[in-house]
Amino acid sequence: MVSRAQRTPFGEWWWTVDRLTIGAIGALMLIGVVLSLAASPPVAGRLGLDPFFFVNRHIVYLFPATAIMIGVSFLSPSQIRRLSVFVFAVSLILVASTPYLGVEIKGAKRWLVILGVNIQPSEFLKPAFVILVAWLFGESAKRPDMPANAMSLALLLAVVSLLVIQPDFGQTMLIVMVWSALFFMAGMRVIWVFGIAGVAAFGLVTAYFTVPHVARRIQRFLDPASGDTFNIDIATESFMRGGWFGQGPGEGTVKRLLPESHTDFVFSVAAEEFGVALCLALVTLFAFIVLRSLIRAMRNEDPFPRFAAAGLTMLFATQSAINMAVNLHLIPAKGMTLPFISYGGSSMISLAYAMGMLLALTREQPRASMLAPTLTPAGSLI
């Protein structure tokens, strides 16, 4: 055991970090391995790969992801801010180059091949963007004369423009939602609410009439008879076939029919083979991480860590909710991974980086009143 009296970096980290959140994330990682074993072998077989190809890679990704999460959780808020500036700059350059140098998959160029590894730069852009926007809003709270709104809006427009070019409307929607939530926390005026809602509606209408695959997805969602809804139909039926406790490991059929059963529709695989009980357990784990992190974030008196931790939590929560809502046919398909459950190296590493920053920003800090010097009866400082 680590003593509270030990003044070592590890000792200070151990007694200030949110160990329950680390445990919940670890539980998600373990469930992700189990569901990868259940969902990915049929996909690998269809591609002519070794049955455990995706399972092995999923496990391999866990090692650097865990190391990054724990390592980043040691950083101070100022170190996180500096690191995020670097990550944001590199990711922005890579995202900008993706339409020209990227690999086209299903009509979109979102991936770069670097040293033989497929990397999705937008995944790393998201958490860094949240930190920079949180810093701007935090500085605005301290210095009202700072044009934080205009600067954050310029960052948002730059990121959104590059994502729309790929096109990647799922990530665009996610970033806009988190930015809007942070803007609301920072005290935006009512006029901005209507302005943002109007711009978002205009963007959605424009995408509907100019991007064919967006129009098809929305039409299939509103009118299933208007197109092929096989994937969504199979995914939603898996919840009924699984019942409360599932058909048993390896007994599901959805993974043999869906091409993205190990990524976008892994939640449906969980429902069919392990039942609604496991799905509810997953929802409980996600909700626990989100609520606990938000509560700890709100306790921080410094605006930057408070905004940053809340923004990272909302990023994690929104991505999780979108994936599960797609599997339940509550919203149109978005191609969003389920954090630490779905297969994907870029997604897992970027999420580990984001959660590492969240753990660092929600570490317990001594209150200023506890650090203030006091006087002894003799008048000397202690």
N, C-alpha and C positions, 0 to 999 in steps of 0.2 A: 504493500500500500504506500501511497505517496502522502507524506505528512504535510499538513497545512503550514507548518513552521518552515518547511524547506523553501528557500528563496532561489529556486532554480527556474529556468524558463518552462520546463515541462511541469514542474509543480504548480507554478502560477497558472499555466494554461489549464491543467487538470481541474483545479478548484474554481475556475471562473467560466469555463466553457459549458454549454448546455449539453450535458452527457445524455440526457433522455432523447434529445433530438438526434444526436449521433446514433443512438441505439435504434431509433425509428428508421433512420436512413439505412442503417445496416440491415434491418429487417427487410426493407424494400429491395436492397441488393440481393439478399438471399432468395427472396421470392422471385426476383427477376431471373436468377439462375434456374430455378425449378421450372418456371414458365418457358424459358428458352429451351430447356430439355423437352418440354411438351410440344412447343409450337414450331421449332425451326427444322427438325430433321426432314419432314416432308418437303419443305421449301428447298433445302439443300439437295434432296433427291431429284426434284424437278429440274434443277440447274446442273445436274450431273456432278455434284460435289460430294465429298464425304458426308455421311449423315450428321456427324457432329461438328461440321465445319463452323457453323454460326455459334454453336454452343461453346466451342473452344475459344473462338475469338471474343465472345461475350465475356468469358471468364478472364481472358488475358486483359481486356480493357478495364476490368475491375481493379487491377493492381495499380496502374498509374492514376486511375480516378480516385482511389482511396488515398494514395500518397498526396495527390494535389489537394484534395479536400482538407486533409489534416494539416498539410504544410501551410496552406493559405490561411487556415483558422488561427495560426500563430501571429499573423500580421496585425499591425496597428491600423486604425482608420486612415492615417496619412499615407502609410505604405500601400494600403488597398487602393487609395485614390491614384497614387503614382503608377501602380501596376496597371490599373484600369485604363489610364491614358495611353500607355504603351499597347495594351491588348486592343483597345479600340482603334488606334491608328493603324496597326498591322491588319486587323480584321477588315477595316474599311477599305484599305488598299486591295486586299484579296477579294472582297465582295465586288469591288469596282472592276476587277480584272476577270471575274468569273464569266460574264457574258461573252468574253472574247477568248479566254483560255480554258474555260470549263468544259466538262463532259456533259453532253445533253442526254438526259434520261426522262422519258415520258414527256417530251416537249418543253422541258425546262432545264436551264443551265444553272445549277446550284452547287455543283461539286467541282473541286480542283483535285487533280492527281499530283501529289507531292511525295517524291521518293517511293512511288508505288502504292501510296495509301490515299484513299478517297477522303477528302476533308470538306466539310460544309462550313465555310467561313462565317455565315450568318449566325450559326449556333454560338460562336464565341463573341460575336458582336453584341448580342442581346444583353448579357449581364454587364459588360463593360459600359454599354450605353446607359443602363439603369444607374450605375454608379456616378457617371458624369452628370446626368440630369439631376440626381439627388444632391450632388455637390452644388450645382447651380442654384437649386431651390433652397438649400441650406444656407448658402452665402447670401441669398436674397433676404432670408429671414433676419440675418445679422446686419446686412447693409441694404436697406430698402432702395437706395439709389442705383443699385446694380441692375442692369437690364437682363435679369435672369430669364424672364419669360421669352424675350426675343431670341436670346442665345439658345435656350432649350428647344424652341420652335425651329430654329435654323438647323440644329442637330437632327431633330425629328424629320424634317423635310429631306435632309441629305440621306439619311438612312432609308426612309420610305421610298425615295426615288430609286435608289440602287436596288432595293428588293423588288420593286414593281417591274423593273427591267428584266429580271431573271426569267419568268415572273415567280414570285413567292408571296401569294396573298395571305397565306396562313400566318407566316412570320410577321408580315406587315400588320395584320389585324392584332396580333399579340402585342407587338411593340406599341402600337397606338393606344391600346387599352391600358397598358401599364403606365405609359406616359400621362394619359388623361387622369388616371387614378392618383399619380404623384402630384400632378398639377392641382387636382382637387384638394389633396392634403395640404398643399402649400398655400391654399386660400384663394383659389381663382374666383373671379367675379362671375355673376350669373350670365353676363353677356358672352363670356367665353364658353359656357356650357352649350348655349345655342349655336355658337359659331363652330365648335368642334363637331357637334351633332350634324350640323348642316354639311360641313366638309366631308365627314364620314359617309353620309348618305349620298352625296354627289360622287364620291369615289366608288362606292358600291354600284351605283347606277352606271357609271362610266365603264367599270370593269365588266358589268353584265352585257353591255352592248358592244364592247370592243374586244373582249377576250373570250373566245368560243368555249374553252373548257370550264371557265367560271360560270358562264350562262348554262352550260349543260348540267353542272352540279346543282345549281340553284333550281333549275327546272325539274330535275329528277327528285329533289327534296320536296318541292311543292306539289309535284304531280308525278308519282312513281310510274304511271303508265306512259310518260313521255319519253322514256329511255331505259337503258339497261340498269337495273338496280340490283343485280344479282349479288354483288359483294355485300351491300348493306342488308339485303334481305336475309342472307345466310348468317351475317353477324348478329342481327337482332333475334333470329330464331334460336341461336345458340343459347341464349338466356333461358328460353322456355325448355329446350331439350335438357339443359343441365339441371334445372330444378334447384333445390336448396343445397344439395351436397354433391352434385355433379355425377357424371357417368363413370368417373374414375380416370386415373392417369393413363394416357395413351389411348383412351377409348373414344376420343372426340373425332368428329368428321370435318369441322370447320377448317382446321389447319391443312387438310388435304385439298380444299377447294379454293381458299383465298390465297392470292399471291403474296400479300403482305401480312400473313398471319403472325409473323414473328416481330413485326414493327407496329403498323397502324392498328391492327386488330388483335393484338395479344390479349386485350381485356376480354374479348369474346371467347378466345381459347380458354382463358381462366374460368369463365362462366360455364362453359360446356363441360369441361373435365373436372373442375373442382367446385362448381356450384356457386350460387349467389352468396353463400357464406363467405367464400374467399374474396369475392368482389366487395362485400361489405367490410371485410377486414382491411382490404386495400384502401377503400374510401376512408376508413377510420384512421389508418396510418397517415394518409395525406392530410386529413383534417387536423390531426394532432400536431403535425409539423407546422402547418400553416397557422393555426390558432396560437400555439405556444410561441412561435417566432414573432407574430404580431404583438402579442402581449409583452414580450421582452423588448421588442423594438420601441413600443410606446413608453416604456419606463426610462428610456434614454433622454436626458435633458438636452443633449447636443443635437441640433437640427440635422446635420449631415448624416450621422450614423442612424438616426431615427428614420429619415426618408429613405436612405439606402437599404436598410434592413427591410423596411416595409415594401419597397419596390421589388427587391429580390424575392420576397415571400409571395407577392402578387404574381410575379413572373412564373414561379414554380406552381402556384395554385391554378392560374389561368391555363397554363399548358396542360396540366393534369385534367382539369375540367373539360377542356376542349376534346382531348383524346377520348375520354369516357363518354362524353355527349355524342360524339360521332358514332361510337360503337352502339349506342342506344338509339341512334337515328333521331336525335333531338336537334341536331344542326347539320348542315351539309358537310360532306367530307372535306378535311383540311390537310391530311398528311402530316399530323403532329404526333410525335412519339410520347409514350407514357413514361415519365421520369423514372430512371433506374430500373424499369421493367422491360421496355422495348429494346430490341437490338439496335445498336448504332454507336460507333465509336465517338464521332464528333458530338453527338447528343450527350453521351455519358460523361465525357471529359469536360464539356462546357458546363453541364449541370453540377459536376463535382466542384468545379471552379466557383460557380455561383453559390453553392451551399457552403463551401469553405469560407467565402467572404461573409455569408450570412452568420455562420457560427462565430466568426471573428467580431462582427459588429454587434452581436447580441451577448457577448461575454459580459459577465458582471463587472461593473466598475465601482470603485469606492466613491461614495458621495462626497461632494465638495466640503460639506460640513464636517465629515470625518477626517479630511485632510487638513483643515484649517488649523493653524497653530493656536494653542491656548496658553494662558498665563498661569503659573504656579502662584501660590500665596506670596511667595517672595518676589514675584514680578518677573521671573525669568520664563522664556519661551520653552515649551515642551512639544 
